[in-house]
Amino acid sequence: MSTNVLRTADGWWVVLGDRAVAVDTKAVTTDELLADRAAVREAAASGDAGTPVADLVALSPVTTPCRVVAQMVNYRSHARDSGFTGDIPPAFFRKASGSVSGPSQAIMRPSHVKFLDYEVELGLVMGASLPIGTVVEEGDLPSYVAGLVVTNDVSARDVQLTKTQFYESKSYPTFTPTGPYLALLEDEDFAHLLDLRLKLSVNGELRQDRTLADMIVRPAQALTLLARFQTLDPGDLLLTGTPGGTALKAPPKPVEKIGALLPPAVKWKAFFKTQAKNPHYLHHGDVVTATIAGPDGRIDLGEQRTPVTDAH
């Protein structure tokens, strides 16, 4: 059974239902906490009455600086929305760890961004180093992954598409809401990963809803592919892709073929003119709610609830 851990300005807490018990640890960073699992287990078994979870202000359970790596187009439903057909080669990109924010902290839309999008994703929090050349089999996952978090890979689509890169478009401050809980897994919990369901709503309207069974490249294979060129360390974060249902979707094939014939400036002007009619992009005052949980409650990463506001 997984153990949910919450971080506040005062330290770390084990969540037991609607109560939270303080962890007696000197750990400040996520990797330090992972090295003190004994203190987490002691708090979970203490029998302490604890503090109401509702009275605590959760911070991201993934502390920074750390590596933040993400998988691109890793759900079949998202691939269809994006206009991909046939085999999709695995791809990764980096996000600045300065984009990591708390589970209730506002998403700040930069003034030059007009098309702000959401992407609920399961985050893997590393518990051990992943050296270059590592091959990770399904049974090896507990040796490398310590826990799971809800993340939202917020994206400035107008920056992403016109500059044909991901780093800037996904790295602005508050563009990776994380938490509320870090679910620390036991070995037997990994057999239930594909049952986890990702959901994201905007102002109460359900936009994304899929299980991990929709994944194209699953965690063990993803870590193996990533280890060809990228080292990971305890406390680092891997975002594993988003299901279909984001605001951005590929245009119809005939429109896409016509667009390919146009000069880039003309093409993007026409594309964003049509996107301006899409009501699903995020705006000031919206509230994004994201959850990831299994059907039996064995793994439940809690609810992330983030308002959207315009940066000044």
N, C-alpha and C positions, 0 to 999 in steps of 0.2 A: 504494500500500500504506500503510495507516495506521501511525502510530507510537505505541506505548503509553508513557505517561509516568506515573511514580509519584512521590508526595510523601512524604517522611519529615520528622522533626524536624530532620534535617541538610540538607535541601534537595530538589532535584528529580533524578530519575533516568530515563534511557531504558531501557526493558525490552527485552532481546534474548534471547528464549528463557528459560532459567532463570537468566540473569545480568542485572545492571543496571549501567549506566555513569552516573556522576555527570555532571550537566549543569553546565558552567562558566558560571553566570549569577548575577547579583545579585538576580534576581527573587524576591520574597517571596510575592506574591499571584498568583492564576491569571491575571489580566489582564496582569500584568507579564511572566509567562512567555510568554503568547501573543504579546506584542510582541517577544520574543527568540527567535523560531523558529529563527534562524540558529544559536544555541547548542545547541538541541535537535538540529538536523541534524548539527552538528559532533560531538556526543556519539555519535549513532547511527552515524556513519561513522568513528569514531576507531580502531576495532580494539582498544580497551582490553579487557583480560581481565574487568574489572568485578568486581562483588560478587554472591554468590548472592542471588537475590531472596528466598529463604526466610529469609535473615538480616535482612531489612529489615522494619520495622514501618510499614505503610502508613497514612497519614492520608488524609482526604478530599482528592482532587485539586482540588476546588472550595473555594477559601478564602472565608471570610466576614469582614465582612458583604458580602452581595450580594443581588440580587433572586432570590427563589425563587418561580416561578409554576408552576401545574399545570393540566392539562386534566382535566375531569370527564367520566366515562363516554365514553371515546374508543375502545373496542374493541367490536365487535359482540357478542362472547361475554360481555363484562361487562354490556352493555346487557340481554342476555337474562337473565342472572343477577339483574339489578336490577329486572326486571319492566317494562322500557321496550318499547313497541311503536311502530311508525311512525318518522317522522323525529325525530331527537334534536338539538335546537339546541346548537351549540357553546357551551361554558361554561368559564370559567377561575376559579381562586381563588389566593390568595396563601398561602404558608407563611412563618413566621418563619425567617430564615436561621440563627437560633440552634438550629434543629432539625437542622441538618446535622452528621453525625458520620462517623467513619471506617468502613471496610469490615469491621473486625473488632471494633469497639467494641460493647459490650453495649447492647441496646435496653432502656431503663429504663421499666418500667410504673408509672405513678403509682398511688398507693394507692387512689384513688377510681375508677380505671378497671377495669372488670370484663371488657369485651369489646374486646380488643386485636387488631387485624387487620393484615394484610400486603398490599402491592400492589407487585409488581415493575414498574418503569417505566424506559423509556429516557429518559435525561436529555440534552438538547441544551445544550451550553456555547457561549455566544455568543462570537464572535471579533471582532465589529464592532458599532457602535451601530445600533440599530433605531429610527429616529425615528418619531414619530406620523405616520400616513398612508402608511407604506411599504407597497408591494405587492411581495410576494416570489413570484416564479415558481420552478418546479422548478429551472431552470438557475441561479437566483440563490443557492441554498442555500449553496454554498461561499463566497460573499461575506459571509455573516452568521454561519454556524455553524462554529466552529473544531473542535469535537470532541464525543465522546459519552462518557457514563458510565452505569454501573449505579446505579439509585437504588431505594429502597424507601420508598413513601409510607405509612408506618405510621400507623394511624388508631385513635383511641379512639371506637368506634362508639356507645357509650352517650352520650358527650358530643355527638358529631356529630348523632345523630338527635333527641335530646330538646331540644337547643338550636337545631336547624335551621340550623346554620352549620358551616363547615369550618375556619376559621382556628385556633380553639383546639384542636379535636379532632386536628389534624394538625401542630401546631406545638410540642409539648412537646420538651424537649431529647432528642436521639437519635432523633427520629421521621423523620429523612431520612438513613439510612445511604447513603453515596455512595462509589463506587470499587469496586475498588482502582485501576483505571487510568483515566486520561484518554486516550482514543484520538484523537489528532490526525489528521484526515482530509486526504487529497489530493483534488483535484477529482474524479478518476475513482471514488473510493470511494463517492460519494453515489448512484451508480447501483445500489448493492448494498444500500441501506438496507432495502428491503422483504423481503430475505432473512433479516434478523436475527431470531433466535428468542429469546424471553424465557422463562426457566424459573425457577421458585421451588419449593423443597422445604422442608418442616418436618420435622426429625428424619429426613431421608432419604425422606420420602413426597412425591412430586411433586404439587403443588397447582395450579400454573399453567404452561401450555406453549402458546405461540402465537407466530406470526411477526407482523411489522409489517403484513403484508398484511391482517390483521384490523382494522386501524385504520379509524376513521370519518373523522376529519379528519387529514390527513397534515401533516408538518412545514411545508412551504411555505405551505399554506393557513392553518395554525394561526398562524404568525408574521404573516401578513397580517391575520387577524382580531384578533390581540392588539394589533397596531400601531394599531388604531383608537382605543385608549385608553391603552396602556401602552408607555412607552419601555423598551428594554433596552440594556444596555451590555456591553462585553467582560467575560467572567467571570461574567455572570449565567446562571442555570440555569432551563431550562424542562423540567418533567416532562410527558411526552406521553401519560399515561393507562396503565391497566393492563388486562390480559386477564381473562377470566372465571376463576373458581376461588378467589376470596377467600372468607373464612369467612362474611361477610355475604351473604345472598341474600334476595330478596323473598319474602314468604309467598305461598301460593297465592291466586289472585284472589278466591275466595269469602271467605277469611279476611281479606284486605285490605279488602274491601267492608264486612264486619262491623266491622272495626277503625275504619273511617272514621266510624262512627256513635257510637262511644264517646267519652267525655270524654278529653282527651289523657293525663291522669295514669293513667286506667284502661287506655287503649290501650297505653301504653308498659310498664306493669307486666305486662300479659299477654304482650306481645311479648318482653320480655326474660326472662320466665319460660320461654318456649319456647327462646329462644336459649341459655339456661343449659345445655340438653341438647346443644348443638352442640359437638363435640369439636375443631373446627378453629381456634377462637380461640387466641391465643398465651398461654402460661403460663410462669411461672418455670422455667428449666431447658431450655426449648425452644431449638433451634438452627435459624436460618433461613439457607438457602443460596440465592443468586440469581446467575444468569449471563445474559449476553447475548452471542451470537456468531453469525457467519454460518457456513454449511455448509462453506465452503472455507478458513476460517481467515484470510481477508483482514482481517476485523474481528473482534476477540475482546476483550471488555472485562474479562476476568478473572472470578474467583469472589469473591463477597462472602459472608462467613460470619459471622453475627452471633448471639451468644447472647442470650437474653431473661432479664431479671432484674427482680425487684421493687424499686422505689425505696424508700429508707428515709427 
